[in-house]
Amino acid sequence: MLALSRKKNEALVINNNVEITVLEIKGEQVKLGISAPREVPVYRKEVYVQIQDANKESVNVDGMDALRNLLG
């Protein structure tokens, strides 16, 4: 993991098209602004994990077994 220090109104750039700016610092809480193209999804990690878990649950195991049987 890369750890960077930033002050209020300072930013970092990821992959030439995503910019993350420190907007505000209050105690232990930091407010970030993220500028990214529309096609780049941006999620809070806890939401991303919920989405991944829901996707895993939606896979029908019986359907996967039938597909495996078809493909041999």
PADREN-282514 format. One record per atom (N, C-alpha, C, CB): atom name; y, z, x. Coordinates in nm, 4 decimals. Glycine has a CB too. Layout:
! PADREN-282514
R  site        py        pz        px
R    CA         Y         Z         X
...
! end
This chain:
! PADREN-282514
R  site        py        pz        px
R     N   -0.1178    0.0000    0.0849
R    CA    0.0000    0.0000    0.0000
R     C    0.1239    0.0000    0.0893
R    CB   -0.0001    0.1226   -0.0965
R     N    0.2172   -0.0835    0.0560
R    CA    0.3459   -0.0885    0.1245
R     C    0.4403    0.0099    0.0554
R    CB    0.4051   -0.2341    0.1241
R     N    0.4987    0.1008    0.1290
R    CA    0.5937    0.1971    0.0736
R     C    0.7328    0.1630    0.1266
R    CB    0.5537    0.3444    0.1103
R     N    0.8270    0.1425    0.0358
R    CA    0.9639    0.1067    0.0725
R     C    1.0615    0.2077    0.0140
R    CB    0.9983   -0.0358    0.0239
R     N    1.1673    0.2344    0.0845
R    CA    1.2744    0.3191    0.0333
R     C    1.3869    0.2286   -0.0159
R    CB    1.3256    0.4192    0.1429
R     N    1.4398    0.2575   -0.1321
R    CA    1.5519    0.1831   -0.1890
R     C    1.6489    0.2825   -0.2502
R    CB    1.5037    0.0793   -0.2952
R     N    1.7756    0.2513   -0.2469
R    CA    1.8790    0.3312   -0.3114
R     C    1.9233    0.2599   -0.4382
R    CB    1.9997    0.3554   -0.2158
R     N    2.0033    0.3288   -0.5178
R    CA    2.0561    0.2703   -0.6404
R     C    2.1231    0.1366   -0.6094
R    CB    2.1560    0.3666   -0.7085
R     N    2.0962    0.0374   -0.6929
R    CA    2.1485   -0.0993   -0.6843
R     C    2.0884   -0.1813   -0.5701
R    CB    2.2975   -0.0949   -0.6682
R     N    1.9902   -0.1274   -0.4994
R    CA    1.9194   -0.2058   -0.3986
R     C    1.7959   -0.2675   -0.4634
R    CB    1.8801   -0.1177   -0.2752
R     N    1.7483   -0.3781   -0.4055
R    CA    1.6393   -0.4532   -0.4679
R     C    1.5356   -0.4928   -0.3646
R    CB    1.6929   -0.5777   -0.5390
R     N    1.4255   -0.5427   -0.4154
R    CA    1.3258   -0.6078   -0.3323
R     C    1.2777   -0.7320   -0.4055
R    CB    1.2072   -0.5117   -0.2994
R     N    1.2277   -0.8279   -0.3289
R    CA    1.1839   -0.9563   -0.3854
R     C    1.0362   -0.9738   -0.3542
R    CB    1.2680   -1.0763   -0.3284
R     N    0.9609   -1.0169   -0.4553
R    CA    0.8178   -1.0421   -0.4412
R     C    0.7917   -1.1887   -0.4715
R    CB    0.7341   -0.9497   -0.5352
R     N    0.7255   -1.2563   -0.3804
R    CA    0.6815   -1.3955   -0.4008
R     C    0.7956   -1.4916   -0.4349
R    CB    0.5785   -1.4003   -0.5111
R     N    0.9117   -1.4683   -0.3842
R    CA    1.0288   -1.5560   -0.4024
R     C    1.0809   -1.5678   -0.5451
R    CB    0.9954   -1.6913   -0.3542
R     N    1.0117   -1.5090   -0.6455
R    CA    1.0581   -1.5291   -0.7827
R     C    1.0570   -1.4026   -0.8686
R    CB    0.9738   -1.6331   -0.8483
R     N    1.0251   -1.2887   -0.8095
R    CA    1.0295   -1.1614   -0.8825
R     C    1.1215   -1.0675   -0.8056
R    CB    0.8853   -1.0987   -0.8997
R     N    1.2220   -1.0160   -0.8736
R    CA    1.3159   -0.9224   -0.8107
R     C    1.3127   -0.7908   -0.8859
R    CB    1.4602   -0.9804   -0.8081
R     N    1.2970   -0.6816   -0.8109
R    CA    1.2943   -0.5478   -0.8688
R     C    1.4130   -0.4710   -0.8122
R    CB    1.1586   -0.4743   -0.8387
R     N    1.4978   -0.4198   -0.9021
R    CA    1.6204   -0.3506   -0.8624
R     C    1.6175   -0.2067   -0.9130
R    CB    1.7453   -0.4246   -0.9164
R     N    1.6583   -0.1124   -0.8284
R    CA    1.6716    0.0268   -0.8695
R     C    1.8019    0.0372   -0.9480
R    CB    1.6698    0.1253   -0.7455
R     N    1.7919    0.0680   -1.0765
R    CA    1.9103    0.0757   -1.1619
R     C    1.9687    0.2162   -1.1686
R    CB    1.8764    0.0286   -1.3011
R     N    1.8801    0.3166   -1.1695
R    CA    1.9270    0.4539   -1.1884
R     C    1.8237    0.5506   -1.1335
R    CB    1.9547    0.4832   -1.3379
R     N    1.8706    0.6626   -1.0804
R    CA    1.7821    0.7680   -1.0321
R     C    1.8307    0.8986   -1.0940
R    CB    1.7804    0.7756   -0.8740
R     N    1.7410    0.9632   -1.1717
R    CA    1.7736    1.0921   -1.2344
R     C    1.6602    1.1883   -1.2037
R    CB    1.7951    1.0776   -1.3900
R     N    1.6832    1.2829   -1.1151
R    CA    1.5781    1.3785   -1.0805
R     C    1.4572    1.3059   -1.0232
R    CB    1.5373    1.4612   -1.2036
R     N    1.3420    1.3231   -1.0883
R    CA    1.2191    1.2590   -1.0428
R     C    1.1941    1.1251   -1.1115
R    CB    1.1017    1.3507   -1.0664
R     N    1.2873    1.0796   -1.1925
R    CA    1.2683    0.9553   -1.2675
R     C    1.3557    0.8443   -1.2103
R    CB    1.3002    0.9765   -1.4166
R     N    1.2960    0.7265   -1.1973
R    CA    1.3665    0.6097   -1.1447
R     C    1.3621    0.5001   -1.2497
R    CB    1.3038    0.5608   -1.0100
R     N    1.4766    0.4403   -1.2794
R    CA    1.4816    0.3274   -1.3734
R     C    1.4890    0.1997   -1.2915
R    CB    1.6042    0.3387   -1.4723
R     N    1.3942    0.1068   -1.3181
R    CA    1.3875   -0.0193   -1.2455
R     C    1.4218   -0.1352   -1.3374
R    CB    1.2488   -0.0393   -1.1843
R     N    1.4863   -0.2347   -1.2816
R    CA    1.5097   -0.3603   -1.3512
R     C    1.4228   -0.4672   -1.2860
R    CB    1.6611   -0.4002   -1.3477
R     N    1.3559   -0.5477   -1.3674
R    CA    1.2657   -0.6498   -1.3136
R     C    1.3089   -0.7859   -1.3655
R    CB    1.1175   -0.6206   -1.3522
R     N    1.3367   -0.8771   -1.2728
R    CA    1.3687   -1.0157   -1.3078
R     C    1.2515   -1.1016   -1.2618
R    CB    1.5048   -1.0632   -1.2419
R     N    1.1876   -1.1683   -1.3581
R    CA    1.0722   -1.2513   -1.3260
R     C    1.0673   -1.3682   -1.4239
R    CB    0.9400   -1.1685   -1.3311
R     N    1.0056   -1.4788   -1.3844
R    CA    0.9888   -1.5899   -1.4778
R     C    0.9087   -1.5452   -1.6002
R    CB    0.9191   -1.7088   -1.4086
R     N    0.9327   -1.6096   -1.7132
R    CA    0.8629   -1.5740   -1.8373
R     C    0.7120   -1.5798   -1.8247
R    CB    0.9065   -1.6649   -1.9483
R     N    0.6617   -1.6717   -1.7424
R    CA    0.5168   -1.6870   -1.7312
R     C    0.4511   -1.5785   -1.6453
R    CB    0.4848   -1.8227   -1.6737
R     N    0.5314   -1.4907   -1.5857
R    CA    0.4773   -1.3806   -1.5055
R     C    0.4731   -1.2552   -1.5928
R    CB    0.5636   -1.3563   -1.3759
R     N    0.3528   -1.2099   -1.6291
R    CA    0.3446   -1.0893   -1.7119
R     C    0.3830   -0.9654   -1.6312
R    CB    0.2027   -1.0731   -1.7697
R     N    0.4561   -0.8754   -1.6946
R    CA    0.4964   -0.7496   -1.6315
R     C    0.4581   -0.6379   -1.7281
R    CB    0.6520   -0.7472   -1.5978
R     N    0.3729   -0.5455   -1.6832
R    CA    0.3257   -0.4348   -1.7663
R     C    0.3415   -0.3044   -1.6904
R    CB    0.1783   -0.4557   -1.8084
R     N    0.3622   -0.1950   -1.7648
R    CA    0.3458   -0.0628   -1.7052
R     C    0.1968   -0.0479   -1.6785
R    CB    0.4017    0.0533   -1.7992
R     N    0.1584    0.0203   -1.5722
R    CA    0.0175    0.0258   -1.5341
R     C   -0.0697    0.0831   -1.6451
R    CB    0.0008    0.1083   -1.4081
R     N   -0.0246    0.1881   -1.7138
R    CA   -0.1076    0.2480   -1.8182
R     C   -0.1337    0.1501   -1.9327
R    CB   -0.0410    0.3744   -1.8721
R     N   -0.0384    0.0643   -1.9628
R    CA   -0.0580   -0.0382   -2.0656
R     C   -0.1539   -0.1458   -2.0144
R    CB    0.0778   -0.1015   -2.1067
R     N   -0.1386   -0.1851   -1.8894
R    CA   -0.2271   -0.2850   -1.8292
R     C   -0.3728   -0.2376   -1.8325
R    CB   -0.1839   -0.3146   -1.6840
R     N   -0.3952   -0.1102   -1.7998
R    CA   -0.5309   -0.0545   -1.8013
R     C   -0.5869   -0.0559   -1.9432
R    CB   -0.5317    0.0895   -1.7446
R     N   -0.5056   -0.0232   -2.0434
R    CA   -0.5505   -0.0269   -2.1828
R     C   -0.5891   -0.1685   -2.2241
R    CB   -0.4410    0.0270   -2.2759
R     N   -0.5106   -0.2668   -2.1828
R    CA   -0.5412   -0.4064   -2.2145
R     C   -0.6734   -0.4468   -2.1507
R    CB   -0.4278   -0.4995   -2.1667
R     N   -0.6924   -0.4108   -2.0240
R    CA   -0.8170   -0.4444   -1.9549
R     C   -0.9368   -0.3784   -2.0223
R    CB   -0.8096   -0.4020   -1.8079
R     N   -0.9236   -0.2515   -2.0613
R    CA   -1.0322   -0.1812   -2.1296
R     C   -1.0645   -0.2460   -2.2633
R    CB   -0.9958   -0.0344   -2.1504
R     N   -0.9613   -0.2840   -2.3385
R    CA   -0.9829   -0.3493   -2.4678
R     C   -1.0525   -0.4842   -2.4493
R    CB   -0.8489   -0.3681   -2.5416
R     N   -1.0159   -0.5578   -2.3452
R    CA   -1.0809   -0.6861   -2.3186
R     C   -1.2283   -0.6671   -2.2855
R    CB   -1.0105   -0.7590   -2.2038
R     N   -1.2602   -0.5640   -2.2087
R    CA   -1.4000   -0.5368   -2.1747
R     C   -1.4805   -0.5005   -2.2993
R    CB   -1.4089   -0.4236   -2.0713
R     N   -1.4204   -0.4205   -2.3880
R    CA   -1.4884   -0.3794   -2.5106
R     C   -1.5113   -0.4962   -2.6061
R    CB   -1.4082   -0.2714   -2.5805
R     N   -1.4234   -0.5957   -2.6001
R    CA   -1.4340   -0.7068   -2.6938
R     C   -1.5451   -0.8051   -2.6576
R    CB   -1.3028   -0.7796   -2.7008
R     N   -1.5992   -0.7930   -2.5377
R    CA   -1.7095   -0.8803   -2.4982
R     C   -1.8338   -0.8372   -2.5746
R    CB   -1.7338   -0.8753   -2.3435
R     N   -1.8919   -0.9316   -2.6480
R    CA   -2.0104   -0.9040   -2.7271
R     C   -2.1331   -0.9187   -2.6373
R    CB   -2.0191   -0.9988   -2.8505
R     N   -2.1984   -0.8056   -2.6090
R    CA   -2.3131   -0.8058   -2.5180
R     C   -2.4233   -0.8965   -2.5711
R    CB   -2.3669   -0.6627   -2.4980
R     N   -2.4530   -0.8928   -2.7022
R    CA   -2.5568   -0.9793   -2.7591
R     C   -2.5200   -1.1259   -2.7416
R    CB   -2.5783   -0.9476   -2.9079
R     N   -2.3942   -1.1568   -2.7601
R    CA   -2.3480   -1.2945   -2.7421
R     C   -2.3624   -1.3387   -2.5976
R    CB   -2.2027   -1.3085   -2.7866
R     N   -2.3366   -1.2480   -2.5048
R    CA   -2.3518   -1.2802   -2.3627
R     C   -2.4981   -1.3045   -2.3287
R    CB   -2.2950   -1.1673   -2.2751
R     N   -2.5887   -1.2250   -2.3881
R    CA   -2.7321   -1.2453   -2.3643
R     C   -2.7760   -1.3816   -2.4163
R    CB   -2.8150   -1.1336   -2.4315
R     N   -2.7265   -1.4198   -2.5347
R    CA   -2.7607   -1.5513   -2.5905
R     C   -2.7078   -1.6623   -2.5005
R    CB   -2.7037   -1.5668   -2.7335
R     N   -2.5884   -1.6453   -2.4474
R    CA   -2.5306   -1.7445   -2.3584
R     C   -2.6122   -1.7564   -2.2286
R    CB   -2.3848   -1.7083   -2.3268
R     N   -2.6529   -1.6428   -2.1750
R    CA   -2.7370   -1.6438   -2.0550
R     C   -2.8687   -1.7180   -2.0806
R    CB   -2.7656   -1.4996   -2.0086
R     N   -2.9269   -1.6956   -2.1983
R    CA   -3.0513   -1.7638   -2.2341
R     C   -3.0321   -1.9140   -2.2424
R    CB   -3.1042   -1.7113   -2.3666
R     N   -2.9170   -1.9561   -2.2962
R    CA   -2.8888   -2.1005   -2.3063
R     C   -2.8711   -2.1629   -2.1687
R    CB   -2.7630   -2.1251   -2.3912
R     N   -2.8061   -2.0897   -2.0799
R    CA   -2.7764   -2.1429   -1.9478
R     C   -2.8962   -2.1297   -1.8530
R    CB   -2.6552   -2.0716   -1.8892
R     N   -2.9920   -2.0478   -1.8925
R    CA   -3.1142   -2.0325   -1.8128
R     C   -3.0918   -1.9487   -1.6974
R    CB   -3.1671   -2.1616   -1.7682
! end
